[in-house]
C-alpha cells in the first residue's frame, strides 16, 4: 500500500509540474481557446444585430416592444 501511495504522489506531482510549467504547447492551446471564444462571441453579436432586420413583422413588433420596455426601465432609475 505504501508503494502505491508513493507512486500516486509522484504522478500527481509530475502532473502538477506539467500544468504549472510554461511550455509553449500549453500556453498556445490556451491562446487558441481564447481565440475561438472571441470568434464565437463575435458571431453571436453579429447574429443578434441582424435578427431584427431579417425577422417577420410579428417578430419586429416583439423586438420593438422589448426595446421600448428596456428604454423605459433605464430612464426610470
Residue pairs with C-beta under 8 A, 6 or more apart in sequence:
18 26
19 26
51 59
51 63
52 59
52 60
52 63
55 63
